[in-house]
Amino acid sequence: STHTLLEHCDVSFCFDNEALYAIAKSTLDLDAPSYLNLNRMIAQVTSSLTASLRFDGALNVDLNEFQTNLVPYPRVHFMLTSY
């Protein structure tokens, strides 16, 4: 699937279910995180990543700028997210 992403998309944000589960257990103190908890974390990250596209403001970086900066590196498609 990674090869297909490289061929057919410009920018991709990948999420690791095991890492999300570990974050939910350690940081959010959930004993048994459900997919609802993991999906809410993904929704929060995606919302934060696309906020500059949806709202005007002082944010000078948006997804279009990320993609423009990746032009010299055509094989780099995978962005890392952090909080």
C-alpha positions, 0 to 999 in steps of 0.5 A: 500500500505504501508503493500505491501511495507514492504513485497516486498521492502528493501528500499523505498523513499516516497514523499507526493504530498501535501508537495511537493505542499506546498514547490513549493508554499512557497519556489519556489514562484509558484502560481499554481505548476503543476505536471511538477514542482512537478515531477522535484522536485522529479527528483532532489531529486532522482538524488541527492540520487543516485549520489553516485551510479553513480559517483566516489568521496569522498561520502562515503554513498550510497544506499547500505550502507543505506540498510546495516545499516537497517539490524538490523531493518527489519521493517524500510524501509522508508527513509526520504529525506531533503534538 
